């Protein structure tokens, strides 16, 4: 029996889209030059790292949302196994640097947050939003850059949900939660590494067992004709995408002193936008802390996360143009539009409650050794199970492999 999958989310390849390619490349170059002169060389370098993340996410089609959905609905675990590889390499790079407290002579710190009620509720809400909105945090950015008009709706309401959540953060942070726990500091470097590698291996093994029980063997994606320059035009293997993301996250740690994050910028954009229409966001408790007040008062160009997010969008636009797939379609069915609105609000609200998204809490949280990253994973996966079951109500696809005749 042969089993194959077809990457239905990717339309057929055409020639390079020259105009969007030129625009994306020009904006990346001009953006880096402007930031290096007006802000700092580090911000400019992180903007370029964001662009490289966008290229990697698009060319590898490295979606957390779709990877979880196909495992939940169809038992296929290649995406989850790629995530476990990414995390395994990640802790090998991050844990020694975080245990030492410095990297290349610069101080570094992980994204370690409290594990408790707000993380459980927020991650579950975020998980449902992933399936209705059609993407996670990084997925929303790279698909917007790749020309998805539906994801523009998701992104807008992602921002709205993020800033709304900041108004209620004092309530959620007052609920029962543990103090921030770093496994690296609590267990020590070697035990923390060993424990994480064992868990990653166990999760990967579970996906293999589930996939073989469902399909009789591991499902192999249908072969695509490789272009003349596959690394330039894509598609990349999932493993290549996983390694690219972890190396670029490590570069983010080296340059900024902390791992990659995404959604704090959405809350910042929303708060600045709300202030422009007369809402007194600076008086909210969340925006009254020293760090958040400084970010709100400063230009967006000074915010590392914002500039990296912009880089991701432009990098994905460049990648889509190189692949000949940049072709926005301005038609959106009503049910799909409603799902994007609801999903975006849930993504934004859930990310703030959970101290991050699939990047800041899951990926960067786990490679930081934060206990809350593992709690996020469990709660968000449960939310994805529920969200996957809701998708057909909104006319959204749930991908399943059709078994070929023997």
N, C-alpha and C positions, 0 to 999 in steps of 0.2 A: 504494500500500500504506500503510495507516495502522497505527501502532504506538502502544500506550498502556500505561502501567503503572498498577497500582492499589496504593496504599500499604496492603498487607495487614497490616502491623504495627499499624495504628491501627484500633481498633474503631469502630463507628458512633457518631455524636455523640448525646448525650441532653441533657436539661436540665442546668443547672449543678448540681453536687453540693454542696449548701449546707453540710452538716455538715463534710466535710473541708476545704471552702473556709474556713469560719470557724475551724477548728482551726489550719490552716496560717497564716492571716493573724494570728491571735492569737499564735501561737508566734513568728512573725517579729517582730512589734511588741514583745512581751515580751522576746524574746531581745536585740533591739537596745537596749532600755532597760536591761536588766540589764548587758549588756557595757559600755555607756557609763558606768554608775555603778561597777561592780565592777572593770573592767579599764581600758579606755581608749576614747575616742571613735573612734580609728582602728580598733580591733578591731571596734567596733560597726558602723562604716561598711563594713568589709570583709565582715562577716557579711551585710549588706544587699546588697553587690555579689555575694556568693555566691548569695543568693536570686534576684537578677536573672539570674545565669548559669543557674540552674535553670529559670527561666521561659523563657529564650531557647533552651536546649537542648531543652526539651520541645516548645515551640510550633513550632520549626523542625525537630523530629525530627532534630537534627544529630548523627548517629551516625557516628563514625569507623569502627567495625567494619562496619556494614552498607554504608557507602560503598565500602570496600575490597572487601568480599565480592561485591557485585554487579558491580564492575568485573572482578574476577578470574574470576568464574563466567559472567558474561553480557555483559561488555564495555561496560556502561553507566557513564559517567564523570561524571555531573552532581555527585555528592557530592565526588569528587576535585577537580573544577574549582572547587567552592565552597571547598574547603580551600586551593587555590592562591591564590584571591582573598583569603582571610583572611590568609594568610601574606604576600602582596604588600603589602596595606595595613599589616599588622603591622610589617614591617621599615621601612616608610616612617615609622611613628610611633616605633618603639623605637630604631632605629639612631642617629638624631641625639641622642636623650636619653642613650643609653649612651655615645656618643662624647664627649658633654659631661660625663658623670659626675653630672649633677644634673637634676632635673625640678621645676619650680616652686620652686626653691630648696632642695630636699631631695636628698640623695645617693641615687643609684640604681645598681644593679649587675645584670648579667644572670645567667641560670642557665647558666654555662659549666663543663662537666665534662670529664674526660679521655675521649679516644676510643681504644678498644682492645678487648682480648679480652672483658672483662666486658660491654661495651656490645653487642658482636656476639651473644654467647651470650644475654644477658638479653633483648635486644630480640626475638630470634627466639623464645625461650620465651614472651615476652609476646604476640607475634603469634599463636602457636598458641592461647594462652589466650583471646585476644579472641574467636576463633571458637567455641571450646568453651564458654566462660563466657557468651557472648552479649552481651558489651559490653566497652568499654575502661574506663578509670578514671572519666572524666566520665560515660560512658554508663551505667556501673553505678549511680552515684549518682542520676542523673536518672530512671532507670527504677525504681529502688527508691522514690524519691519519688513517681513516677507510679503506684505501686500494684502493681509486678511482684513477686510472691512468689518466683518463681524466682531473681530477681536478689538477693534477700536471702541465698540460699544462696551465690551467687557472691561477694557482698560479705563474708560471714563467712569464707570460705576465702581470699579475697583478703587479708584481714587476717592470717590464719594464715600464709599463704605469705610475706607481707611480713616478719613478725617472725622466721620461720625463716631467711630469707635474711640477716638482720642477724647471725646467729650465724656465718655463713661468709664475711662480707665481707672479713676480712683475707686469706683465700686468694685471692679473686677480684681484689682490688685489687693483689695482688702479681704478677699476670700481666702480660705485656707491654701497655703502653698509652702513648699520647702524653701529654704535659703538656696541661692545658686550653688550647685554642686559640680565641681570639676573632677571627673574620674581620674585625670592625670595627677592632680594634686592629692586626691583622696587615696587612690590605690598605688600610685607610683607609676613611672613610665612603662616599665616592662609588663607588669600585670595588666595595666590598662590596654596596652597594645594587644596582648594575648587574648584578653577577654573580648575585645572588639572583633578581632580576626575570627574567633570561634563563632561569634554570633553572625557575622557576615557569611561565613561558610555554611552555617546551618540554614540561613534564609535561602541562599543560593541552592542548597541541596533540596530544600522543600519545594522550590519552584521546579526543579528537575523531576522530582517524584510526581508532583501534580500534573505536569505537562505530559509525562509518559503515560500516566493513568488515563488522561483525557484523550490523548491522540495516538497512543501506542509508541510514540517516539518523539524526539525533540523536533519541533517544527522548524523547517529551514525556509527562510524567505526566498521567494522566487527570484532567480537571478536577473539582474538588469544589465543591459548593455552598457559597459563602462565608456565614458567619454574619453577623449584623448588626454585630458588633464583631470583625472578624477579628484585629486586633492585640491584643485582650484575650483572645479565646477560641481563636485559632489556626484553621487552621495558617498558619505564616509561610512565605514563600519561603526556599529555602536561602540565597540571597544575603543576605537580611535577617538570618538566623541567623549567617552568617559575619561580617558587619559588627558585629553586637551582641557576639559573642564577643571580637573583637579590641579593640573599644572598652572592654569591661569588663576585659579583660586589661590594657589600658593604664591603666585606673583603679586596678587592683591594683598596678601598678608605681608609680604616683604616691603611693598611700596607704601601701604597705608597703616600698617601696624595692627590690622585686624582682618578677619576673613571677609569674603564676599557677602554682601547683603543686597536686597532689592527693594523691599516694600516700605522701609522708613521714608524713602523719597516720595512715595505716593501720598503718604500722610502729610508730608511737608508741602507738596504741591497743592493738595486739597486745602490745607490751612491757609496758605498764601492766597489761593483763589477765593476762599470764603471771606477773608479779611477785605479783599477788594470790593466785595459786594455788601460790606457793612457788618459782617458777623465778627464779633470781638473774640476771635480765637486766641490772641495773645494772653487773654485773661484766664483761659482754661488751665486747670491744674497741670495737665499733661505738658502744655507749652510754657509753663512757668518755671520749669527746672532750668538750671543754668545751661546745659548743653542744648536742649530743645529751643529755649528762648534765643540762644545765639544763632542756631540754624535758621530760625524763623526770621530773624532780623537781617541775616546776611543774604547776599545775592545767591540765587540757585547755583550759579557757576562755581561757588565755593564749596558746595556739598558734594563729597566724593561719590555717594550712592547715586545722586541725581545724574552726575556726569557719566558714571559707568552705565546707568540705565539708558541714557541717550546714545552712548556708544553701542550698546547691544542692538538697539533699533536700527542704527545706521549700518552696523556690521551685517545684520540679517538682510537688510535691503541690498547691500552689495552682493551677498552670497546668492540671494534669490535672482538678482540680475545676471550674475555669472552663470547660474544654472538655467537661465532662460525661462524662469517661472514667475517673474514679477508681473502680475496682471490682475490688479484689483477688480473685483466685481461688486458693483454697487446695488446689489439686490439681496434682500434679507427677509425670509419668510417670517410672519408674525410670531409664531411659536418659538422660533429660533431667537428672534429679537428679545422676547420676554425672558427666555432662558439666559441670554447674555446679560440682561439687566439684573435679574435675580442672582445669577452666579457671580457677577462682578461685585455686587454689594456684599455677598457672603464672603468672597475672597478677601475684600478689604477689611471687613469687620473682624473676620476670623484671624487674619494675619496679625493685627494689632493685639488682640487678646492673647494670642499664643506666642508673643515675642518673636514673631518672624513667620516666614513662609517655607516653602519647600527648599529654598536656598538658605536663608538666614537661620532658620530653626532646624531643618532636617539635615541638609548637606553640611553647612558651615557649623551648625550646632554640634553634630556628631563628631566631625573632625576636630572640633574644639574640645571634645571630651565632656560636653555638657549633658547632664542627665535629662534635661528638658527636651533635648533633641530626640531621644529614644521615646519619651512619652508622646511627643508630637507625632512621631511615626505611627505609633499604635492608634492614636485617636484619629489622625488624618486618614489612615487606611480604612478605618471603620466608616468614616464619612464618605470615602470614595465608594464603598460597597453600597451605601444608601443612595448616593448620587448616581451611580451607574444604573440602578433600578428605576430612577426617575427619568432618565434621558429619553426613553421612548415616548413619554407623555408630552415632551416638547418637540417631537419629531426628529430627535438626534440619534445618530447611528450608534449601535453597539456592535463592534466588529467581532465576527466569528468566522473561523476557518471552515470552509466546506470540504469534507473529506472526498478525495478523488476515488474513482472506482478502482478496484483491485485489478 
